[in-house]
Amino acid sequence: MIDPLVALAVAAVGAGLLAVLFWPESGLYPRWIKARRMSGRVLSEDVLKHIHKFEMKGRRTTLESVAGAAQVSLDRAGDLVARLKEKGLLTIEKDEFKLTPEGRDYALHVIRTHRLWERYLAEKTGYAEAEWHTQAEEYEHRLSPQQTDALSAQLGNPTHDPHGDPIPTSEGKMVHHGGKPLTALPLDQPLRVVHLEDEPPAVYAQLVAQGLHPGQVIRVTEAGAERVRFWADGQEYVLAPILAANITAVAAPQEKAEPAAQQPRLCDLEPGQRAQVTSVSANCRGLERRRFMDLGILPGTVVEVQMRSPSGDPTAYKVRGSTIALRHEQAGHIHIEPLSEAS
């Protein structure tokens, strides 16, 4: 005869397992079904984005390019394309794919969400710049059109993302920057950077590491097959043409970008030296910029270097009667005018 306590325990364990497997929303099986459905939708949306991107560049979309963009086999790519055709989101002409008006609207929603989320990460969070694209690649598939509209309103309905790419409106309209690559612009004229291409990530990372960003005023002094040379923020840059082609700029006749001495930064000072803050780099965004403002690091503020840590980083600074610690990278965002000991 089975012990009632054992039977009760077995029943309880069985009920627990069933709950873990099949509980609505949070059970393993519903979550698996949701993930499977989401995976198919994510791939479909990635395909729509890919076709839209190729159409904007005047390039021909093929099954091979779709498979490469979605990182799936040709058979899987064929299934995705067939499903999108059934839904009326694309047409197939011979072996080329083109978006229908409905497919273009769908693609623009995904692109809009992606670029707004990048703007949100740049302005409202402390995520590093290298993480914006990856984070946005995930969240572009999560927000409904209504949620995307709310995000846009929260950000003040911006027209461009942090890289300078235009953000589509809810109606699909975009404000194009009208720039050209550095390799196609005239020499020795003031230019303003309006866009940094963020794909491929390896190229974008190199541009970011150089401290380049939209909004900079530059002057190209050499553009040849071996190198492109230009000045920005008082510093000379020399890039390979393949890198320089990922920087887009427009004429800025009212601005100056003279090949003068590099503007001093707070990180250049030694212990005991003092300086007056002249500006904070436009490349400093989001929480870090707000932290500087909260600390009183504003134009006109006097800062004194007190000491460096034994490792050389961070450094202690005296600001408005308080001592704060800044990493070398953070202090590099703060432009200064050194003060003499007598001042």
Secondary structure per residue as TSV (DSSP state, phi and psi in degrees):
chain	resnum	aa	ss	phi	psi
A	1	M	-	360.0	134.4
A	2	I	-	-76.6	132.4
A	3	D	-	-63.9	127.3
A	4	P	H	-57.1	-36.3
A	5	L	H	-65.9	-39.7
A	6	V	H	-65.5	-43.9
A	7	A	H	-61.0	-40.7
A	8	L	H	-65.4	-40.8
A	9	A	H	-64.7	-43.0
A	10	V	H	-62.4	-41.6
A	11	A	H	-64.0	-40.2
A	12	A	H	-64.9	-42.2
A	13	V	H	-64.0	-42.6
A	14	G	H	-62.4	-41.7
A	15	A	H	-64.9	-38.5
A	16	G	H	-63.9	-42.3
A	17	L	H	-63.9	-41.7
A	18	L	H	-62.5	-39.8
A	19	A	H	-64.0	-43.0
A	20	V	H	-61.9	-38.8
A	21	L	H	-78.3	-41.5
A	22	F	H	-121.1	5.7
A	23	W	-	-58.8	132.5
A	24	P	T	-54.7	138.3
A	25	E	T	72.7	-55.7
A	26	S	T	-97.3	-9.8
A	27	G	S	-67.0	156.3
A	28	L	H	-61.4	-41.7
A	29	Y	H	-67.7	-49.2
A	30	P	H	-59.4	-36.9
A	31	R	H	-67.7	-36.3
A	32	W	H	-65.7	-43.1
A	33	I	H	-62.8	-43.3
A	34	K	H	-64.2	-42.5
A	35	A	H	-64.8	-39.1
A	36	R	H	-65.3	-42.9
A	37	R	H	-66.1	-42.0
A	38	M	H	-62.2	-41.3
A	39	S	H	-58.8	-44.4
A	40	G	H	-64.3	-39.6
A	41	R	H	-68.4	-41.2
A	42	V	H	-60.8	-45.8
A	43	L	H	-62.3	-41.7
A	44	S	H	-62.4	-42.0
A	45	E	H	-67.8	-35.7
A	46	D	H	-64.1	-37.3
A	47	V	H	-66.0	-43.4
A	48	L	H	-61.0	-42.5
A	49	K	H	-60.4	-43.8
A	50	H	H	-62.0	-45.4
A	51	I	H	-64.8	-41.4
A	52	H	H	-62.2	-42.5
A	53	K	H	-60.9	-44.8
A	54	F	H	-65.9	-39.1
A	55	E	H	-62.5	-41.0
A	56	M	H	-65.4	-29.1
A	57	K	T	-94.0	1.6
A	58	G	T	71.1	25.4
A	59	R	-	-101.1	156.6
A	60	R	-	-90.1	125.7
A	61	T	-	-91.2	128.9
A	62	T	-	-127.0	172.0
A	63	L	H	-62.0	-36.0
A	64	E	H	-65.2	-42.3
A	65	S	H	-68.8	-35.1
A	66	V	H	-64.1	-45.9
A	67	A	H	-60.9	-39.9
A	68	G	H	-67.0	-42.3
A	69	A	H	-67.1	-40.1
A	70	A	H	-87.5	-7.3
A	71	Q	T	56.1	50.1
A	72	V	-	-131.1	171.7
A	73	S	-	-72.1	165.4
A	74	L	H	-63.0	-36.9
A	75	D	H	-62.7	-45.2
A	76	R	H	-65.4	-39.4
A	77	A	H	-62.6	-39.7
A	78	G	H	-61.9	-39.3
A	79	D	H	-64.1	-42.8
A	80	L	H	-63.2	-45.1
A	81	V	H	-63.7	-42.3
A	82	A	H	-62.2	-40.4
A	83	R	H	-66.0	-40.2
A	84	L	H	-68.0	-34.3
A	85	K	H	-66.4	-42.1
A	86	E	H	-60.5	-33.7
A	87	K	T	-83.0	-1.2
A	88	G	T	76.9	23.9
A	89	L	S	-97.4	-14.9
A	90	L	E	-152.0	162.7
A	91	T	E	-120.6	157.7
A	92	I	E	-119.3	117.9
A	93	E	E	-115.1	107.6
A	94	K	T	59.5	-113.2
A	95	D	T	-116.2	25.1
A	96	E	E	-116.9	143.0
A	97	F	E	-108.2	137.9
A	98	K	E	-135.6	142.8
A	99	L	E	-75.9	142.5
A	100	T	-	-81.8	169.3
A	101	P	H	-54.6	-38.7
A	102	E	H	-67.1	-39.3
A	103	G	H	-67.0	-36.6
A	104	R	H	-67.7	-40.6
A	105	D	H	-61.8	-41.3
A	106	Y	H	-64.0	-46.3
A	107	A	H	-61.1	-41.0
A	108	L	H	-66.4	-33.0
A	109	H	H	-62.8	-44.5
A	110	V	H	-64.4	-43.5
A	111	I	H	-64.2	-41.7
A	112	R	H	-60.8	-46.2
A	113	T	H	-61.8	-42.9
A	114	H	H	-58.9	-49.9
A	115	R	H	-72.3	-33.6
A	116	L	H	-67.3	-37.6
A	117	W	H	-67.9	-37.5
A	118	E	H	-61.5	-41.7
A	119	R	H	-63.1	-40.8
A	120	Y	H	-61.6	-45.5
A	121	L	H	-62.6	-38.2
A	122	A	H	-70.2	-40.1
A	123	E	H	-94.8	-26.1
A	124	K	H	-116.6	-5.8
A	125	T	S	-131.2	175.7
A	126	G	-	-102.7	15.8
A	127	Y	-	-63.1	139.2
A	128	A	-	-65.6	151.5
A	129	E	H	-58.2	-34.3
A	130	A	H	-66.5	-17.4
A	131	E	H	-94.3	-11.6
A	132	W	H	-59.5	-47.6
A	133	H	H	-64.2	-44.4
A	134	T	H	-63.1	-43.5
A	135	Q	H	-62.3	-43.6
A	136	A	H	-67.4	-32.4
A	137	E	H	-59.5	-31.3
A	138	E	H	-81.1	-46.7
A	139	Y	H	-76.9	-16.9
A	140	E	T	-63.6	-20.6
A	141	H	T	-96.3	-2.4
A	142	R	T	-101.9	-25.7
A	143	L	-	-94.1	137.2
A	144	S	-	-77.3	165.9
A	145	P	H	-55.8	-36.8
A	146	Q	H	-66.9	-41.0
A	147	Q	H	-67.4	-37.0
A	148	T	H	-65.8	-39.7
A	149	D	H	-61.4	-40.9
A	150	A	H	-65.4	-39.6
A	151	L	H	-64.2	-42.2
A	152	S	H	-61.2	-44.3
A	153	A	H	-63.3	-39.3
A	154	Q	H	-61.4	-34.5
A	155	L	T	-89.2	-0.3
A	156	G	T	85.7	24.0
A	157	N	-	51.4	60.5
A	158	P	-	-67.4	155.1
A	159	T	S	-99.3	-15.5
A	160	H	B	-140.2	150.4
A	161	D	-	-83.3	177.9
A	162	P	T	-63.0	-19.5
A	163	H	T	-89.4	-10.0
A	164	G	S	101.5	1.0
A	165	D	-	-73.7	139.7
A	166	P	B	-68.9	140.4
A	167	I	-	-97.4	119.4
A	168	P	-	-63.0	145.1
A	169	T	-	-76.6	176.3
A	170	S	T	-64.6	-20.5
A	171	E	T	-91.4	-1.0
A	172	G	S	90.4	8.1
A	173	K	-	-85.4	148.5
A	174	M	-	-136.5	147.5
A	175	V	-	-100.2	101.3
A	176	H	-	-77.4	142.6
A	177	H	-	-74.8	-23.0
A	178	G	-	72.9	16.7
A	179	G	-	-85.3	172.0
A	180	K	E	-129.6	155.7
A	181	P	E	-61.2	151.3
A	182	L	G	-54.8	-33.7
A	183	T	G	-68.2	-11.8
A	184	A	G	-114.9	11.8
A	185	L	S	-106.7	154.8
A	186	P	-	-68.7	155.4
A	187	L	S	-83.5	156.4
A	188	D	S	56.7	39.5
A	189	Q	S	-133.2	144.1
A	190	P	E	-66.7	132.8
A	191	L	E	-131.3	151.8
A	192	R	E	-115.8	127.4
A	193	V	E	-70.0	127.0
A	194	V	E	-116.5	-10.8
A	195	H	E	-161.5	136.6
A	196	L	E	-117.1	122.1
A	197	E	-	-67.8	124.6
A	198	D	-	-97.3	9.9
A	199	E	-	-134.9	134.8
A	200	P	S	-73.2	153.5
A	201	P	H	-56.9	-34.4
A	202	A	H	-64.6	-39.7
A	203	V	H	-69.5	-44.0
A	204	Y	H	-60.8	-40.8
A	205	A	H	-59.7	-36.9
A	206	Q	H	-67.1	-38.2
A	207	L	H	-67.4	-41.5
A	208	V	H	-64.6	-41.0
A	209	A	H	-61.7	-26.2
A	210	Q	T	-79.3	-7.9
A	211	G	T	83.3	16.2
A	212	L	-	-83.8	148.0
A	213	H	-	-163.1	156.4
A	214	P	T	-59.0	144.2
A	215	G	T	102.1	-19.4
A	216	Q	-	-66.7	143.0
A	217	V	E	-97.9	126.8
A	218	I	E	-131.0	166.1
A	219	R	E	-139.1	116.2
A	220	V	E	-80.6	127.4
A	221	T	E	-109.8	-15.2
A	222	E	E	-155.9	135.4
A	223	A	E	-143.7	101.3
A	224	G	-	-132.0	-172.6
A	225	A	S	-71.9	-20.0
A	226	E	S	-101.5	-31.8
A	227	R	-	-159.1	159.5
A	228	V	E	-122.9	125.7
A	229	R	E	-115.9	132.1
A	230	F	E	-152.1	164.2
A	231	W	E	-112.6	141.7
A	232	A	E	-154.0	132.9
A	233	D	T	54.4	36.4
A	234	G	T	74.4	10.7
A	235	Q	E	-121.6	141.7
A	236	E	E	-91.4	135.5
A	237	Y	E	-118.6	142.3
A	238	V	E	-129.8	116.5
A	239	L	E	-123.8	153.1
A	240	A	-	-67.5	145.7
A	241	P	H	-54.3	-33.3
A	242	I	H	-65.4	-29.8
A	243	L	H	-80.0	-44.3
A	244	A	H	-62.3	-28.7
A	245	A	T	-66.9	-14.9
A	246	N	T	-90.4	3.6
A	247	I	E	-108.1	124.6
A	248	T	E	-112.8	137.3
A	249	A	E	-142.1	165.5
A	250	V	E	-128.4	162.8
A	251	A	E	-64.3	139.7
A	252	A	-	-132.5	70.3
A	253	P	T	-61.8	-23.1
A	254	Q	T	-89.5	-3.9
A	255	E	-	-102.0	170.5
A	256	K	-	-127.6	140.5
A	257	A	-	-143.0	68.6
A	258	E	-	-81.6	147.0
A	259	P	-	-75.8	62.3
A	260	A	-	-91.9	-178.1
A	261	A	-	-64.0	147.6
A	262	Q	-	-61.7	136.6
A	263	Q	-	-64.4	129.4
A	264	P	-	-61.8	147.8
A	265	R	B	-124.0	160.2
A	266	L	G	-60.2	-33.3
A	267	C	G	-69.0	-11.8
A	268	D	G	-82.5	-14.9
A	269	L	-	-77.2	156.0
A	270	E	-	-105.8	159.2
A	271	P	T	-52.5	134.8
A	272	G	T	96.5	-18.3
A	273	Q	-	-84.6	152.4
A	274	R	E	-123.9	155.7
A	275	A	E	-156.3	161.9
A	276	Q	E	-108.3	131.9
A	277	V	E	-69.2	130.5
A	278	T	E	-103.4	-33.3
A	279	S	E	-170.2	166.8
A	280	V	E	-114.9	131.9
A	281	S	-	-52.2	139.2
A	282	A	T	-64.4	-16.6
A	283	N	T	-79.3	-7.4
A	284	C	-	-90.6	116.1
A	285	R	-	-126.1	176.7
A	286	G	H	57.2	-138.8
A	287	L	H	-60.7	-36.3
A	288	E	H	-65.9	-42.0
A	289	R	H	-64.6	-41.6
A	290	R	H	-65.6	-34.6
A	291	R	H	-63.3	-42.9
A	292	F	H	-58.4	-43.4
A	293	M	H	-64.6	-41.5
A	294	D	H	-63.3	-32.0
A	295	L	T	-81.0	-5.0
A	296	G	T	85.4	16.2
A	297	I	-	-84.4	87.9
A	298	L	-	-130.5	162.0
A	299	P	T	-52.2	129.5
A	300	G	T	100.6	-18.0
A	301	T	-	-70.3	136.6
A	302	V	E	-93.4	130.4
A	303	V	E	-123.1	138.6
A	304	E	E	-121.5	134.1
A	305	V	E	-80.4	122.3
A	306	Q	E	-95.9	-51.1
A	307	M	E	-164.9	158.0
A	308	R	E	-105.1	150.7
A	309	S	-	-69.3	160.3
A	310	P	T	-54.0	-31.2
A	311	S	T	-82.7	-8.4
A	312	G	S	94.4	-9.4
A	313	D	-	-156.7	124.6
A	314	P	S	-84.8	-177.5
A	315	T	E	-121.1	143.0
A	316	A	E	-91.4	132.1
A	317	Y	E	-125.4	145.8
A	318	K	E	-98.7	119.0
A	319	V	E	-129.8	116.9
A	320	R	T	52.1	42.1
A	321	G	T	85.5	-3.7
A	322	S	E	-115.5	152.4
A	323	T	E	-101.9	127.7
A	324	I	E	-128.0	159.1
A	325	A	E	-112.9	131.1
A	326	L	E	-128.1	139.6
A	327	R	-	-72.6	159.6
A	328	H	H	-55.8	-41.9
A	329	E	H	-63.0	-40.8
A	330	Q	H	-66.7	-46.4
A	331	A	H	-63.2	-24.1
A	332	G	T	-68.4	-16.3
A	333	H	T	-81.7	-12.9
A	334	I	E	-101.1	112.9
A	335	H	E	-85.9	141.8
A	336	I	E	-138.0	168.8
A	337	E	E	-124.5	110.8
A	338	P	E	-58.6	145.6
A	339	L	E	-111.6	144.6
A	340	S	-	-75.4	162.8
A	341	E	T	-62.6	-28.3
A	342	A	T	-77.8	-19.7
A	343	S	-	-82.6	360.0
